[in-house]
Amino acid sequence: MSEKVTLTVKGMKCGGCEANVNGKLEAVEGVLSNSASFKDNQVCVEYDASKIDLDAIKNVITEAGFLVEY
């Protein structure tokens, strides 16, 4: 079953930051789609909840160097 979440992400300053977050999330099994926006300080993620949970998604973004708020 897929779920969608929009997370507030602090620290993205440019398109390169967006590409970094998008690339890290795309590489994770269970993430179906994602879209980062540095202008809105948001990342929208659609994911398969049977393969990945929200905490793991937050960890991927944090490990990429950004602060996640929910």
mmCIF file of the N, C-alpha and C atoms, coordinates in Angstrom:
data_MODEL
# 
_entry.id   MODEL 
# 
loop_
_atom_site.group_PDB 
_atom_site.id 
_atom_site.type_symbol 
_atom_site.label_atom_id 
_atom_site.label_alt_id 
_atom_site.label_comp_id 
_atom_site.label_asym_id 
_atom_site.label_entity_id 
_atom_site.label_seq_id 
_atom_site.pdbx_PDB_ins_code 
_atom_site.Cartn_x 
_atom_site.Cartn_y 
_atom_site.Cartn_z 
_atom_site.occupancy 
_atom_site.B_iso_or_equiv 
_atom_site.pdbx_formal_charge 
_atom_site.auth_seq_id 
_atom_site.auth_comp_id 
_atom_site.auth_asym_id 
_atom_site.auth_atom_id 
_atom_site.pdbx_PDB_model_num 
ATOM 1   N N  . MET A 1 1  ? 0.840  -1.177 0.000  1.00 0.00 ? 1  MET A N  1 
ATOM 2   C CA . MET A 1 1  ? 0.000  0.000  0.000  1.00 0.00 ? 1  MET A CA 1 
ATOM 3   C C  . MET A 1 1  ? 0.885  1.241  0.000  1.00 0.00 ? 1  MET A C  1 
ATOM 4   N N  . SER A 1 2  ? 0.622  2.154  -0.898 1.00 0.00 ? 2  SER A N  1 
ATOM 5   C CA . SER A 1 2  ? 1.455  3.355  -0.970 1.00 0.00 ? 2  SER A CA 1 
ATOM 6   C C  . SER A 1 2  ? 0.870  4.459  -0.098 1.00 0.00 ? 2  SER A C  1 
ATOM 7   N N  . GLU A 1 3  ? 1.778  5.255  0.424  1.00 0.00 ? 3  GLU A N  1 
ATOM 8   C CA . GLU A 1 3  ? 1.411  6.410  1.235  1.00 0.00 ? 3  GLU A CA 1 
ATOM 9   C C  . GLU A 1 3  ? 2.173  7.616  0.723  1.00 0.00 ? 3  GLU A C  1 
ATOM 10  N N  . LYS A 1 4  ? 1.637  8.800  0.987  1.00 0.00 ? 4  LYS A N  1 
ATOM 11  C CA . LYS A 1 4  ? 2.303  10.044 0.607  1.00 0.00 ? 4  LYS A CA 1 
ATOM 12  C C  . LYS A 1 4  ? 2.495  10.896 1.842  1.00 0.00 ? 4  LYS A C  1 
ATOM 13  N N  . VAL A 1 5  ? 3.631  11.577 1.888  1.00 0.00 ? 5  VAL A N  1 
ATOM 14  C CA . VAL A 1 5  ? 3.926  12.480 2.995  1.00 0.00 ? 5  VAL A CA 1 
ATOM 15  C C  . VAL A 1 5  ? 4.677  13.689 2.445  1.00 0.00 ? 5  VAL A C  1 
ATOM 16  N N  . THR A 1 6  ? 4.409  14.837 3.045  1.00 0.00 ? 6  THR A N  1 
ATOM 17  C CA . THR A 1 6  ? 5.165  16.043 2.742  1.00 0.00 ? 6  THR A CA 1 
ATOM 18  C C  . THR A 1 6  ? 5.918  16.440 3.996  1.00 0.00 ? 6  THR A C  1 
ATOM 19  N N  . LEU A 1 7  ? 7.231  16.498 3.866  1.00 0.00 ? 7  LEU A N  1 
ATOM 20  C CA . LEU A 1 7  ? 8.098  16.824 4.997  1.00 0.00 ? 7  LEU A CA 1 
ATOM 21  C C  . LEU A 1 7  ? 8.701  18.208 4.804  1.00 0.00 ? 7  LEU A C  1 
ATOM 22  N N  . THR A 1 8  ? 8.828  18.950 5.887  1.00 0.00 ? 8  THR A N  1 
ATOM 23  C CA . THR A 1 8  ? 9.549  20.212 5.857  1.00 0.00 ? 8  THR A CA 1 
ATOM 24  C C  . THR A 1 8  ? 11.026 19.895 6.057  1.00 0.00 ? 8  THR A C  1 
ATOM 25  N N  . VAL A 1 9  ? 11.848 20.387 5.133  1.00 0.00 ? 9  VAL A N  1 
ATOM 26  C CA . VAL A 1 9  ? 13.280 20.101 5.161  1.00 0.00 ? 9  VAL A CA 1 
ATOM 27  C C  . VAL A 1 9  ? 14.042 21.418 5.164  1.00 0.00 ? 9  VAL A C  1 
ATOM 28  N N  . LYS A 1 10 ? 14.850 21.618 6.185  1.00 0.00 ? 10 LYS A N  1 
ATOM 29  C CA . LYS A 1 10 ? 15.646 22.837 6.321  1.00 0.00 ? 10 LYS A CA 1 
ATOM 30  C C  . LYS A 1 10 ? 17.062 22.586 5.812  1.00 0.00 ? 10 LYS A C  1 
ATOM 31  N N  . GLY A 1 11 ? 17.626 23.603 5.171  1.00 0.00 ? 11 GLY A N  1 
ATOM 32  C CA . GLY A 1 11 ? 19.012 23.520 4.746  1.00 0.00 ? 11 GLY A CA 1 
ATOM 33  C C  . GLY A 1 11 ? 19.212 23.404 3.244  1.00 0.00 ? 11 GLY A C  1 
ATOM 34  N N  . MET A 1 12 ? 18.144 23.165 2.484  1.00 0.00 ? 12 MET A N  1 
ATOM 35  C CA . MET A 1 12 ? 18.284 23.116 1.028  1.00 0.00 ? 12 MET A CA 1 
ATOM 36  C C  . MET A 1 12 ? 18.373 24.552 0.522  1.00 0.00 ? 12 MET A C  1 
ATOM 37  N N  . LYS A 1 13 ? 19.425 24.862 -0.216 1.00 0.00 ? 13 LYS A N  1 
ATOM 38  C CA . LYS A 1 13 ? 19.673 26.238 -0.654 1.00 0.00 ? 13 LYS A CA 1 
ATOM 39  C C  . LYS A 1 13 ? 19.595 26.433 -2.168 1.00 0.00 ? 13 LYS A C  1 
ATOM 40  N N  . CYS A 1 14 ? 19.593 25.311 -2.932 1.00 0.00 ? 14 CYS A N  1 
ATOM 41  C CA . CYS A 1 14 ? 19.671 25.462 -4.387 1.00 0.00 ? 14 CYS A CA 1 
ATOM 42  C C  . CYS A 1 14 ? 19.162 24.196 -5.083 1.00 0.00 ? 14 CYS A C  1 
ATOM 43  N N  . GLY A 1 15 ? 19.162 24.230 -6.395 1.00 0.00 ? 15 GLY A N  1 
ATOM 44  C CA . GLY A 1 15 ? 18.754 23.070 -7.179 1.00 0.00 ? 15 GLY A CA 1 
ATOM 45  C C  . GLY A 1 15 ? 19.650 21.868 -6.956 1.00 0.00 ? 15 GLY A C  1 
ATOM 46  N N  . GLY A 1 16 ? 20.909 22.110 -6.640 1.00 0.00 ? 16 GLY A N  1 
ATOM 47  C CA . GLY A 1 16 ? 21.817 21.006 -6.348 1.00 0.00 ? 16 GLY A CA 1 
ATOM 48  C C  . GLY A 1 16 ? 21.405 20.265 -5.090 1.00 0.00 ? 16 GLY A C  1 
ATOM 49  N N  . CYS A 1 17 ? 20.923 21.008 -4.110 1.00 0.00 ? 17 CYS A N  1 
ATOM 50  C CA . CYS A 1 17 ? 20.417 20.386 -2.878 1.00 0.00 ? 17 CYS A CA 1 
ATOM 51  C C  . CYS A 1 17 ? 19.195 19.525 -3.191 1.00 0.00 ? 17 CYS A C  1 
ATOM 52  N N  . GLU A 1 18 ? 18.298 20.057 -4.019 1.00 0.00 ? 18 GLU A N  1 
ATOM 53  C CA . GLU A 1 18 ? 17.119 19.286 -4.443 1.00 0.00 ? 18 GLU A CA 1 
ATOM 54  C C  . GLU A 1 18 ? 17.549 17.993 -5.117 1.00 0.00 ? 18 GLU A C  1 
ATOM 55  N N  . ALA A 1 19 ? 18.496 18.100 -6.037 1.00 0.00 ? 19 ALA A N  1 
ATOM 56  C CA . ALA A 1 19 ? 18.970 16.924 -6.777 1.00 0.00 ? 19 ALA A CA 1 
ATOM 57  C C  . ALA A 1 19 ? 19.614 15.913 -5.832 1.00 0.00 ? 19 ALA A C  1 
ATOM 58  N N  . ASN A 1 20 ? 20.337 16.384 -4.834 1.00 0.00 ? 20 ASN A N  1 
ATOM 59  C CA . ASN A 1 20 ? 20.958 15.502 -3.854 1.00 0.00 ? 20 ASN A CA 1 
ATOM 60  C C  . ASN A 1 20 ? 19.894 14.709 -3.106 1.00 0.00 ? 20 ASN A C  1 
ATOM 61  N N  . VAL A 1 21 ? 18.889 15.400 -2.578 1.00 0.00 ? 21 VAL A N  1 
ATOM 62  C CA . VAL A 1 21 ? 17.816 14.733 -1.830 1.00 0.00 ? 21 VAL A CA 1 
ATOM 63  C C  . VAL A 1 21 ? 17.054 13.774 -2.738 1.00 0.00 ? 21 VAL A C  1 
ATOM 64  N N  . ASN A 1 22 ? 16.684 14.235 -3.929 1.00 0.00 ? 22 ASN A N  1 
ATOM 65  C CA . ASN A 1 22 ? 15.947 13.373 -4.855 1.00 0.00 ? 22 ASN A CA 1 
ATOM 66  C C  . ASN A 1 22 ? 16.743 12.116 -5.202 1.00 0.00 ? 22 ASN A C  1 
ATOM 67  N N  . GLY A 1 23 ? 18.024 12.284 -5.472 1.00 0.00 ? 23 GLY A N  1 
ATOM 68  C CA . GLY A 1 23 ? 18.866 11.148 -5.834 1.00 0.00 ? 23 GLY A CA 1 
ATOM 69  C C  . GLY A 1 23 ? 19.001 10.134 -4.711 1.00 0.00 ? 23 GLY A C  1 
ATOM 70  N N  . LYS A 1 24 ? 19.183 10.632 -3.485 1.00 0.00 ? 24 LYS A N  1 
ATOM 71  C CA . LYS A 1 24 ? 19.308 9.726  -2.333 1.00 0.00 ? 24 LYS A CA 1 
ATOM 72  C C  . LYS A 1 24 ? 18.009 8.944  -2.127 1.00 0.00 ? 24 LYS A C  1 
ATOM 73  N N  . LEU A 1 25 ? 16.875 9.620  -2.249 1.00 0.00 ? 25 LEU A N  1 
ATOM 74  C CA . LEU A 1 25 ? 15.596 8.941  -2.044 1.00 0.00 ? 25 LEU A CA 1 
ATOM 75  C C  . LEU A 1 25 ? 15.280 7.957  -3.171 1.00 0.00 ? 25 LEU A C  1 
ATOM 76  N N  . GLU A 1 26 ? 15.609 8.325  -4.409 1.00 0.00 ? 26 GLU A N  1 
ATOM 77  C CA . GLU A 1 26 ? 15.346 7.438  -5.546 1.00 0.00 ? 26 GLU A CA 1 
ATOM 78  C C  . GLU A 1 26 ? 16.101 6.125  -5.418 1.00 0.00 ? 26 GLU A C  1 
ATOM 79  N N  . ALA A 1 27 ? 17.224 6.140  -4.734 1.00 0.00 ? 27 ALA A N  1 
ATOM 80  C CA . ALA A 1 27 ? 18.057 4.946  -4.596 1.00 0.00 ? 27 ALA A CA 1 
ATOM 81  C C  . ALA A 1 27 ? 17.541 3.984  -3.521 1.00 0.00 ? 27 ALA A C  1 
ATOM 82  N N  . VAL A 1 28 ? 16.529 4.391  -2.781 1.00 0.00 ? 28 VAL A N  1 
ATOM 83  C CA . VAL A 1 28 ? 16.031 3.585  -1.666 1.00 0.00 ? 28 VAL A CA 1 
ATOM 84  C C  . VAL A 1 28 ? 14.855 2.727  -2.116 1.00 0.00 ? 28 VAL A C  1 
ATOM 85  N N  . GLU A 1 29 ? 14.955 1.422  -1.815 1.00 0.00 ? 29 GLU A N  1 
ATOM 86  C CA . GLU A 1 29 ? 13.869 0.516  -2.155 1.00 0.00 ? 29 GLU A CA 1 
ATOM 87  C C  . GLU A 1 29 ? 12.626 0.900  -1.363 1.00 0.00 ? 29 GLU A C  1 
ATOM 88  N N  . GLY A 1 30 ? 11.515 0.993  -2.047 1.00 0.00 ? 30 GLY A N  1 
ATOM 89  C CA . GLY A 1 30 ? 10.256 1.333  -1.409 1.00 0.00 ? 30 GLY A CA 1 
ATOM 90  C C  . GLY A 1 30 ? 9.806  2.754  -1.687 1.00 0.00 ? 30 GLY A C  1 
ATOM 91  N N  . VAL A 1 31 ? 10.730 3.623  -2.101 1.00 0.00 ? 31 VAL A N  1 
ATOM 92  C CA . VAL A 1 31 ? 10.343 4.983  -2.475 1.00 0.00 ? 31 VAL A CA 1 
ATOM 93  C C  . VAL A 1 31 ? 9.855  4.935  -3.924 1.00 0.00 ? 31 VAL A C  1 
ATOM 94  N N  . LEU A 1 32 ? 8.593  5.310  -4.118 1.00 0.00 ? 32 LEU A N  1 
ATOM 95  C CA . LEU A 1 32 ? 7.983  5.225  -5.445 1.00 0.00 ? 32 LEU A CA 1 
ATOM 96  C C  . LEU A 1 32 ? 8.197  6.501  -6.248 1.00 0.00 ? 32 LEU A C  1 
ATOM 97  N N  . SER A 1 33 ? 8.125  7.646  -5.578 1.00 0.00 ? 33 SER A N  1 
ATOM 98  C CA . SER A 1 33 ? 8.388  8.924  -6.236 1.00 0.00 ? 33 SER A CA 1 
ATOM 99  C C  . SER A 1 33 ? 8.711  9.954  -5.162 1.00 0.00 ? 33 SER A C  1 
ATOM 100 N N  . ASN A 1 34 ? 9.391  11.005 -5.585 1.00 0.00 ? 34 ASN A N  1 
ATOM 101 C CA . ASN A 1 34 ? 9.702  12.084 -4.647 1.00 0.00 ? 34 ASN A CA 1 
ATOM 102 C C  . ASN A 1 34 ? 9.974  13.361 -5.409 1.00 0.00 ? 34 ASN A C  1 
ATOM 103 N N  . SER A 1 35 ? 9.764  14.464 -4.715 1.00 0.00 ? 35 SER A N  1 
ATOM 104 C CA . SER A 1 35 ? 10.000 15.770 -5.315 1.00 0.00 ? 35 SER A CA 1 
ATOM 105 C C  . SER A 1 35 ? 10.438 16.731 -4.220 1.00 0.00 ? 35 SER A C  1 
ATOM 106 N N  . ALA A 1 36 ? 11.649 17.243 -4.340 1.00 0.00 ? 36 ALA A N  1 
ATOM 107 C CA . ALA A 1 36 ? 12.177 18.196 -3.371 1.00 0.00 ? 36 ALA A CA 1 
ATOM 108 C C  . ALA A 1 36 ? 12.081 19.608 -3.938 1.00 0.00 ? 36 ALA A C  1 
ATOM 109 N N  . SER A 1 37 ? 11.790 20.566 -3.073 1.00 0.00 ? 37 SER A N  1 
ATOM 110 C CA . SER A 1 37 ? 11.737 21.975 -3.463 1.00 0.00 ? 37 SER A CA 1 
ATOM 111 C C  . SER A 1 37 ? 12.477 22.811 -2.419 1.00 0.00 ? 37 SER A C  1 
ATOM 112 N N  . PHE A 1 38 ? 13.602 23.382 -2.806 1.00 0.00 ? 38 PHE A N  1 
ATOM 113 C CA . PHE A 1 38 ? 14.338 24.216 -1.857 1.00 0.00 ? 38 PHE A CA 1 
ATOM 114 C C  . PHE A 1 38 ? 13.587 25.522 -1.598 1.00 0.00 ? 38 PHE A C  1 
ATOM 115 N N  . LYS A 1 39 ? 12.854 26.012 -2.578 1.00 0.00 ? 39 LYS A N  1 
ATOM 116 C CA . LYS A 1 39 ? 12.102 27.257 -2.407 1.00 0.00 ? 39 LYS A CA 1 
ATOM 117 C C  . LYS A 1 39 ? 11.003 27.106 -1.364 1.00 0.00 ? 39 LYS A C  1 
ATOM 118 N N  . ASP A 1 40 ? 10.367 25.932 -1.336 1.00 0.00 ? 40 ASP A N  1 
ATOM 119 C CA . ASP A 1 40 ? 9.282  25.675 -0.383 1.00 0.00 ? 40 ASP A CA 1 
ATOM 120 C C  . ASP A 1 40 ? 9.762  24.976 0.892  1.00 0.00 ? 40 ASP A C  1 
ATOM 121 N N  . ASN A 1 41 ? 11.051 24.594 0.923  1.00 0.00 ? 41 ASN A N  1 
ATOM 122 C CA . ASN A 1 41 ? 11.604 23.835 2.046  1.00 0.00 ? 41 ASN A CA 1 
ATOM 123 C C  . ASN A 1 41 ? 10.806 22.557 2.301  1.00 0.00 ? 41 ASN A C  1 
ATOM 124 N N  . GLN A 1 42 ? 10.456 21.863 1.209  1.00 0.00 ? 42 GLN A N  1 
ATOM 125 C CA . GLN A 1 42 ? 9.643  20.654 1.341  1.00 0.00 ? 42 GLN A CA 1 
ATOM 126 C C  . GLN A 1 42 ? 10.152 19.523 0.463  1.00 0.00 ? 42 GLN A C  1 
ATOM 127 N N  . VAL A 1 43 ? 9.874  18.319 0.924  1.00 0.00 ? 43 VAL A N  1 
ATOM 128 C CA . VAL A 1 43 ? 10.083 17.123 0.119  1.00 0.00 ? 43 VAL A CA 1 
ATOM 129 C C  . VAL A 1 43 ? 8.796  16.316 0.197  1.00 0.00 ? 43 VAL A C  1 
ATOM 130 N N  . CYS A 1 44 ? 8.228  16.021 -0.960 1.00 0.00 ? 44 CYS A N  1 
ATOM 131 C CA . CYS A 1 44 ? 7.039  15.181 -1.045 1.00 0.00 ? 44 CYS A CA 1 
ATOM 132 C C  . CYS A 1 44 ? 7.497  13.785 -1.463 1.00 0.00 ? 44 CYS A C  1 
ATOM 133 N N  . VAL A 1 45 ? 7.063  12.783 -0.726 1.00 0.00 ? 45 VAL A N  1 
ATOM 134 C CA . VAL A 1 45 ? 7.500  11.412 -0.976 1.00 0.00 ? 45 VAL A CA 1 
ATOM 135 C C  . VAL A 1 45 ? 6.293  10.487 -1.031 1.00 0.00 ? 45 VAL A C  1 
ATOM 136 N N  . GLU A 1 46 ? 6.237  9.669  -2.071 1.00 0.00 ? 46 GLU A N  1 
ATOM 137 C CA . GLU A 1 46 ? 5.271  8.571  -2.138 1.00 0.00 ? 46 GLU A CA 1 
ATOM 138 C C  . GLU A 1 46 ? 6.073  7.296  -1.938 1.00 0.00 ? 46 GLU A C  1 
ATOM 139 N N  . TYR A 1 47 ? 5.618  6.452  -1.020 1.00 0.00 ? 47 TYR A N  1 
ATOM 140 C CA . TYR A 1 47 ? 6.394  5.263  -0.691 1.00 0.00 ? 47 TYR A CA 1 
ATOM 141 C C  . TYR A 1 47 ? 5.500  4.075  -0.395 1.00 0.00 ? 47 TYR A C  1 
ATOM 142 N N  . ASP A 1 48 ? 6.098  2.895  -0.533 1.00 0.00 ? 48 ASP A N  1 
ATOM 143 C CA . ASP A 1 48 ? 5.426  1.637  -0.229 1.00 0.00 ? 48 ASP A CA 1 
ATOM 144 C C  . ASP A 1 48 ? 5.676  1.336  1.245  1.00 0.00 ? 48 ASP A C  1 
ATOM 145 N N  . ALA A 1 49 ? 4.644  1.481  2.056  1.00 0.00 ? 49 ALA A N  1 
ATOM 146 C CA . ALA A 1 49 ? 4.784  1.335  3.505  1.00 0.00 ? 49 ALA A CA 1 
ATOM 147 C C  . ALA A 1 49 ? 5.135  -0.085 3.926  1.00 0.00 ? 49 ALA A C  1 
ATOM 148 N N  . SER A 1 50 ? 4.979  -1.051 3.027  1.00 0.00 ? 50 SER A N  1 
ATOM 149 C CA . SER A 1 50 ? 5.369  -2.423 3.367  1.00 0.00 ? 50 SER A CA 1 
ATOM 150 C C  . SER A 1 50 ? 6.869  -2.643 3.180  1.00 0.00 ? 50 SER A C  1 
ATOM 151 N N  . LYS A 1 51 ? 7.559  -1.684 2.531  1.00 0.00 ? 51 LYS A N  1 
ATOM 152 C CA . LYS A 1 51 ? 8.990  -1.821 2.271  1.00 0.00 ? 51 LYS A CA 1 
ATOM 153 C C  . LYS A 1 51 ? 9.848  -0.809 3.019  1.00 0.00 ? 51 LYS A C  1 
ATOM 154 N N  . ILE A 1 52 ? 9.276  0.328  3.373  1.00 0.00 ? 52 ILE A N  1 
ATOM 155 C CA . ILE A 1 52 ? 10.033 1.380  4.052  1.00 0.00 ? 52 ILE A CA 1 
ATOM 156 C C  . ILE A 1 52 ? 9.079  2.175  4.931  1.00 0.00 ? 52 ILE A C  1 
ATOM 157 N N  . ASP A 1 53 ? 9.595  2.663  6.052  1.00 0.00 ? 53 ASP A N  1 
ATOM 158 C CA . ASP A 1 53 ? 8.744  3.469  6.922  1.00 0.00 ? 53 ASP A CA 1 
ATOM 159 C C  . ASP A 1 53 ? 9.210  4.926  6.924  1.00 0.00 ? 53 ASP A C  1 
ATOM 160 N N  . LEU A 1 54 ? 8.403  5.757  7.549  1.00 0.00 ? 54 LEU A N  1 
ATOM 161 C CA . LEU A 1 54 ? 8.675  7.189  7.545  1.00 0.00 ? 54 LEU A CA 1 
ATOM 162 C C  . LEU A 1 54 ? 9.994  7.528  8.227  1.00 0.00 ? 54 LEU A C  1 
ATOM 163 N N  . ASP A 1 55 ? 10.321 6.842  9.298  1.00 0.00 ? 55 ASP A N  1 
ATOM 164 C CA . ASP A 1 55 ? 11.593 7.109  9.991  1.00 0.00 ? 55 ASP A CA 1 
ATOM 165 C C  . ASP A 1 55 ? 12.786 6.842  9.082  1.00 0.00 ? 55 ASP A C  1 
ATOM 166 N N  . ALA A 1 56 ? 12.719 5.795  8.279  1.00 0.00 ? 56 ALA A N  1 
ATOM 167 C CA . ALA A 1 56 ? 13.818 5.486  7.360  1.00 0.00 ? 56 ALA A CA 1 
ATOM 168 C C  . ALA A 1 56 ? 13.952 6.573  6.291  1.00 0.00 ? 56 ALA A C  1 
ATOM 169 N N  . ILE A 1 57 ? 12.828 7.095  5.821  1.00 0.00 ? 57 ILE A N  1 
ATOM 170 C CA . ILE A 1 57 ? 12.860 8.180  4.840  1.00 0.00 ? 57 ILE A CA 1 
ATOM 171 C C  . ILE A 1 57 ? 13.500 9.421  5.453  1.00 0.00 ? 57 ILE A C  1 
ATOM 172 N N  . LYS A 1 58 ? 13.100 9.746  6.674  1.00 0.00 ? 58 LYS A N  1 
ATOM 173 C CA . LYS A 1 58 ? 13.694 10.891 7.363  1.00 0.00 ? 58 LYS A CA 1 
ATOM 174 C C  . LYS A 1 58 ? 15.200 10.699 7.535  1.00 0.00 ? 58 LYS A C  1 
ATOM 175 N N  . ASN A 1 59 ? 15.627 9.486  7.854  1.00 0.00 ? 59 ASN A N  1 
ATOM 176 C CA . ASN A 1 59 ? 17.052 9.200  8.029  1.00 0.00 ? 59 ASN A CA 1 
ATOM 177 C C  . ASN A 1 59 ? 17.837 9.420  6.745  1.00 0.00 ? 59 ASN A C  1 
ATOM 178 N N  . VAL A 1 60 ? 17.270 9.033  5.611  1.00 0.00 ? 60 VAL A N  1 
ATOM 179 C CA . VAL A 1 60 ? 17.944 9.235  4.322  1.00 0.00 ? 60 VAL A CA 1 
ATOM 180 C C  . VAL A 1 60 ? 18.186 10.727 4.087  1.00 0.00 ? 60 VAL A C  1 
ATOM 181 N N  . ILE A 1 61 ? 17.173 11.528 4.363  1.00 0.00 ? 61 ILE A N  1 
ATOM 182 C CA . ILE A 1 61 ? 17.296 12.977 4.155  1.00 0.00 ? 61 ILE A CA 1 
ATOM 183 C C  . ILE A 1 61 ? 18.302 13.577 5.139  1.00 0.00 ? 61 ILE A C  1 
ATOM 184 N N  . THR A 1 62 ? 18.258 13.131 6.386  1.00 0.00 ? 62 THR A N  1 
ATOM 185 C CA . THR A 1 62 ? 19.198 13.614 7.406  1.00 0.00 ? 62 THR A CA 1 
ATOM 186 C C  . THR A 1 62 ? 20.632 13.240 7.041  1.00 0.00 ? 62 THR A C  1 
ATOM 187 N N  . GLU A 1 63 ? 20.824 12.012 6.572  1.00 0.00 ? 63 GLU A N  1 
ATOM 188 C CA . GLU A 1 63 ? 22.157 11.568 6.179  1.00 0.00 ? 63 GLU A CA 1 
ATOM 189 C C  . GLU A 1 63 ? 22.684 12.335 4.968  1.00 0.00 ? 63 GLU A C  1 
ATOM 190 N N  . ALA A 1 64 ? 21.778 12.905 4.179  1.00 0.00 ? 64 ALA A N  1 
ATOM 191 C CA . ALA A 1 64 ? 22.184 13.737 3.040  1.00 0.00 ? 64 ALA A CA 1 
ATOM 192 C C  . ALA A 1 64 ? 22.612 15.132 3.507  1.00 0.00 ? 64 ALA A C  1 
ATOM 193 N N  . GLY A 1 65 ? 22.400 15.431 4.811  1.00 0.00 ? 65 GLY A N  1 
ATOM 194 C CA . GLY A 1 65 ? 22.886 16.676 5.357  1.00 0.00 ? 65 GLY A CA 1 
ATOM 195 C C  . GLY A 1 65 ? 21.840 17.737 5.642  1.00 0.00 ? 65 GLY A C  1 
ATOM 196 N N  . PHE A 1 66 ? 20.580 17.320 5.714  1.00 0.00 ? 66 PHE A N  1 
ATOM 197 C CA . PHE A 1 66 ? 19.502 18.290 5.905  1.00 0.00 ? 66 PHE A CA 1 
ATOM 198 C C  . PHE A 1 66 ? 18.682 17.964 7.153  1.00 0.00 ? 66 PHE A C  1 
ATOM 199 N N  . LEU A 1 67 ? 18.004 18.969 7.681  1.00 0.00 ? 67 LEU A N  1 
ATOM 200 C CA . LEU A 1 67 ? 17.200 18.823 8.883  1.00 0.00 ? 67 LEU A CA 1 
ATOM 201 C C  . LEU A 1 67 ? 15.746 18.586 8.483  1.00 0.00 ? 67 LEU A C  1 
ATOM 202 N N  . VAL A 1 68 ? 15.161 17.518 8.986  1.00 0.00 ? 68 VAL A N  1 
ATOM 203 C CA . VAL A 1 68 ? 13.785 17.158 8.665  1.00 0.00 ? 68 VAL A CA 1 
ATOM 204 C C  . VAL A 1 68 ? 12.864 17.536 9.811  1.00 0.00 ? 68 VAL A C  1 
ATOM 205 N N  . GLU A 1 69 ? 11.791 18.242 9.465  1.00 0.00 ? 69 GLU A N  1 
ATOM 206 C CA . GLU A 1 69 ? 10.733 18.544 10.423 1.00 0.00 ? 69 GLU A CA 1 
ATOM 207 C C  . GLU A 1 69 ? 9.449  17.931 9.864  1.00 0.00 ? 69 GLU A C  1 
ATOM 208 N N  . TYR A 1 70 ? 8.557  17.536 10.756 1.00 0.00 ? 70 TYR A N  1 
ATOM 209 C CA . TYR A 1 70 ? 7.321  16.899 10.290 1.00 0.00 ? 70 TYR A CA 1 
ATOM 210 C C  . TYR A 1 70 ? 6.129  17.633 10.817 1.00 0.00 ? 70 TYR A C  1 
# 
